[in-house]
Amino acid sequence: MFILKNIDKKRIVTGLALIAVLVFVLAWRGLPLLCFILLCAGLGLWEFYSLFWGPRGRVPSRICAILLGSAMLILTWLDRPQDALVCLGAGFVLVALSFLFRWDVVGEDTAFSPGGIFLAGLAYIPLLLLPATYLSTVKLVYVLCAVSLSDTAAYFVGTRFGHHKLWPRVSPKKSSEGAVGSLCACVLFSVVYGLIYGRAGFFAFLLLGIAVNAFAQLGDLFESALKRSVNVKDSGSLLPGHGGVLDRADSLLFALPMVAVVDQWFFFF
């Protein structure tokens, strides 16, 4: 009863809407999935740069980053990942040119800072999202559900039973109890999903669930630290009850590439 009274209705409605959209794009895949990934990457990049440059700061740099990030995702979708990495390299060349031209004006201590933020955005969002363009539906559903259940369990368990702070300086509201609940939910789902759709055994999916949850919580904490470093509560306000796109996708951004790397060496599905 306590949990029901404290549920954010906006959070539930937004969550259900996101689930409906994901079901559609995963069912159709192809261009609908690519367009959804591009939209999330573009919005995520805009939010990331807003944390450091303000809501409207350095718009040309943001547009350039969104174009480069979109090119990386499209080229990977077209099975040309080597060209996607060239786009990341092109981003560095642009940063180097900007740094050279600003050297005499800004000074040595701060001339490279905007370039570092520019490259960090490309590495944090489109680069980590690349696996979403080529992983199979079974694998994408696994990662999405495992991360979502981890976040949901952490929220409800932490709300009801959370008394011990997990990392107060990074995220004052996250509790150790919520982290344990998140881990248990992720492992349980991984084992059940693996026994239904997987090719590996019980113990393999138990370990995979632990790894996915560890990276998901790391991603959540990383984004929390970013927000604390610039004194903001949410990365945006696009998703009622959830904040911004990065607030919803922070865990996924770390878990997705981890699963993609493991998938190259161990055949879970």
C-alpha positions in Angstrom: 0.0 0.0 0.0 2.9 2.4 0.8 4.4 1.8 -2.6 1.1 2.3 -4.4 0.5 5.6 -2.7 4.0 6.9 -3.7 3.8 5.9 -7.4 4.3 8.7 -9.9 1.4 8.3 -12.3 3.3 10.4 -14.9 6.1 7.9 -14.7 3.8 5.0 -15.4 2.0 6.6 -18.3 5.3 7.6 -19.9 6.7 4.1 -19.3 3.8 2.5 -21.0 4.0 4.9 -24.0 7.7 4.0 -24.3 7.0 0.3 -24.2 4.4 0.7 -27.0 6.9 2.5 -29.2 9.6 -0.1 -28.5 7.2 -2.9 -29.4 6.4 -1.3 -32.7 10.0 -0.5 -33.7 11.2 -3.9 -32.6 8.4 -5.7 -34.5 9.1 -3.8 -37.7 12.9 -3.3 -37.3 14.5 -1.9 -40.5 14.0 1.8 -41.0 11.5 2.3 -38.0 14.1 1.0 -35.6 16.9 3.0 -37.2 14.8 6.2 -37.1 14.0 5.6 -33.4 17.7 5.1 -32.6 18.7 8.2 -34.5 16.0 10.2 -32.7 17.2 9.0 -29.3 20.8 9.7 -30.1 20.0 13.2 -31.4 17.9 14.1 -28.3 20.5 12.5 -26.0 23.3 14.5 -27.5 21.4 17.7 -27.2 20.7 17.0 -23.5 24.3 16.1 -22.9 25.7 19.3 -24.4 23.0 21.3 -22.5 24.5 20.1 -19.2 27.7 21.9 -20.0 26.8 24.6 -22.5 23.4 25.6 -21.4 20.1 25.1 -23.2 21.1 27.0 -26.3 24.9 27.2 -26.1 27.1 26.3 -29.1 24.3 25.3 -31.4 26.6 24.8 -34.5 28.7 22.3 -32.5 25.6 20.4 -31.4 24.3 20.1 -34.9 27.7 19.0 -36.1 27.8 16.3 -33.4 24.3 15.1 -34.2 25.2 14.8 -37.9 28.4 12.9 -37.1 26.6 10.7 -34.6 23.8 9.9 -37.0 26.4 9.1 -39.7 28.1 6.6 -37.3 24.8 4.9 -36.6 23.6 4.8 -40.2 26.9 3.4 -41.5 26.9 0.7 -38.8 23.3 -0.2 -39.8 24.6 -0.5 -43.4 27.2 -2.9 -42.2 30.1 -0.5 -42.6 31.3 -0.1 -39.0 34.8 0.9 -40.2 33.4 4.0 -41.8 31.5 4.8 -38.6 34.8 5.0 -36.7 36.2 7.3 -39.5 33.3 9.7 -38.5 34.5 9.6 -34.9 38.0 10.4 -36.2 36.6 13.2 -38.3 35.1 14.7 -35.1 38.5 14.7 -33.5 40.0 16.5 -36.6 37.3 19.2 -36.3 38.1 19.6 -32.6 41.8 19.9 -33.4 41.2 22.6 -36.0 38.9 24.5 -33.6 41.6 24.2 -30.9 44.3 25.6 -33.2 42.2 28.6 -34.3 41.2 29.4 -30.7 44.6 29.0 -29.1 45.7 32.6 -29.2 42.3 33.9 -28.2 41.3 31.7 -25.3 44.6 30.6 -23.8 46.2 27.3 -23.1 44.2 26.3 -20.0 40.7 26.3 -21.5 41.1 26.2 -25.3 40.6 22.4 -25.5 37.8 22.1 -23.0 34.9 22.6 -25.5 36.5 20.0 -27.8 36.7 17.5 -25.0 33.0 17.9 -24.3 32.2 17.6 -28.0 34.1 14.3 -28.3 32.8 13.0 -25.0 29.2 13.4 -26.3 30.0 11.4 -29.4 31.7 8.6 -27.5 29.0 8.5 -24.8 25.9 8.4 -26.9 26.1 7.4 -30.6 29.2 5.2 -30.1 27.7 3.3 -27.2 24.4 3.0 -29.2 26.0 1.3 -32.2 25.1 -2.3 -31.1 21.4 -1.3 -31.2 21.6 -1.1 -35.0 22.8 -4.7 -35.5 21.9 -6.9 -32.5 19.0 -9.4 -33.2 15.6 -8.7 -31.8 16.0 -11.5 -29.2 19.1 -9.9 -27.9 17.7 -6.3 -28.0 14.6 -7.4 -26.1 16.8 -9.1 -23.5 19.0 -6.0 -22.9 16.0 -3.6 -22.9 14.0 -5.8 -20.5 16.9 -6.6 -18.2 17.9 -2.9 -17.8 14.3 -1.8 -17.5 13.5 -4.3 -14.8 16.7 -3.4 -13.0 15.7 0.3 -12.9 12.1 -0.5 -11.9 13.2 -2.9 -9.1 15.7 -0.3 -7.8 13.0 2.3 -7.8 10.3 0.3 -5.9 12.6 -1.5 -3.5 14.5 1.6 -2.8 11.3 3.6 -2.2 9.9 1.0 0.2 13.0 -0.4 1.9 15.8 2.0 1.2 17.6 3.1 4.4 21.3 2.9 3.5 22.7 5.3 0.9 24.6 3.6 -1.9 26.8 6.5 -2.9 25.5 9.8 -1.4 27.9 12.2 -3.1 27.0 10.8 -6.6 23.3 10.0 -6.1 21.8 10.9 -2.8 18.5 9.1 -3.5 19.9 5.7 -4.5 20.0 3.1 -1.7 22.0 -0.1 -1.2 18.7 -1.9 -0.8 17.5 -0.6 -4.2 20.8 -1.8 -5.7 20.3 -5.3 -4.3 16.7 -5.4 -5.5 17.9 -4.3 -9.0 20.5 -7.1 -9.1 18.0 -9.7 -8.0 15.4 -8.7 -10.6 18.0 -8.6 -13.4 19.5 -12.0 -12.5 16.1 -13.6 -12.2 14.9 -12.2 -15.6 18.2 -13.2 -17.3 17.9 -16.8 -16.1 14.2 -17.1 -17.1 14.7 -15.4 -20.5 17.8 -17.5 -21.1 16.1 -20.8 -20.3 13.4 -19.9 -22.8 15.4 -18.3 -25.7 19.0 -19.0 -24.9 21.5 -21.6 -25.9 23.7 -21.4 -22.7 23.0 -23.0 -19.3 21.6 -21.6 -16.1 24.9 -20.6 -14.6 26.0 -18.7 -17.7 22.8 -16.6 -17.7 23.2 -16.0 -14.0 26.6 -14.5 -14.6 25.3 -12.5 -17.6 22.6 -11.1 -15.4 25.1 -10.0 -12.8 27.3 -8.4 -15.5 24.4 -6.6 -17.2 23.2 -5.2 -13.9 26.6 -4.1 -12.8 27.1 -2.1 -16.1 23.5 -0.8 -15.9 24.0 0.6 -12.4 27.4 2.0 -13.4 25.8 3.8 -16.3 23.1 5.2 -13.9 25.7 6.4 -11.4 27.8 7.9 -14.2 24.9 10.0 -15.5 24.0 11.0 -11.9 27.6 12.2 -11.4 27.4 14.2 -14.6 24.3 16.0 -13.3 25.7 16.6 -9.9 28.9 18.1 -11.4 26.8 20.8 -13.1 24.1 21.0 -10.3 21.0 19.9 -12.2 18.4 17.4 -11.2 17.5 15.9 -14.6 19.1 15.9 -18.0 15.9 17.2 -19.5 12.1 17.3 -19.2 11.0 15.5 -22.4 9.7 12.4 -20.6 7.3 13.3 -17.8 8.1 11.4 -14.6 11.5 10.2 -16.0 13.2 13.5 -16.8 15.2 13.5 -20.1 16.2 10.9 -22.7 19.5 10.4 -20.9 17.8 9.9 -17.6 15.9 7.0 -19.2 18.7 5.6 -21.3 21.8 6.0 -19.0 21.8 2.4 -17.8 21.2 1.1 -21.3 24.1 3.0 -22.8 26.6 1.1 -20.6 24.8 -2.3 -20.7 24.3 -2.5 -24.5 27.9 -2.5 -25.6 28.9 -4.9 -22.8 26.4 -7.4 -24.1 27.5 -6.8 -27.7 31.1 -7.5 -26.8 30.3 -10.6 -24.7 28.1 -11.8 -27.6 31.2 -11.9 -29.9 32.9 -14.5 -27.6 30.1 -16.5 -25.9 26.9 -17.7 -27.6 24.2 -17.0 -25.1 21.4 -16.7 -27.8 
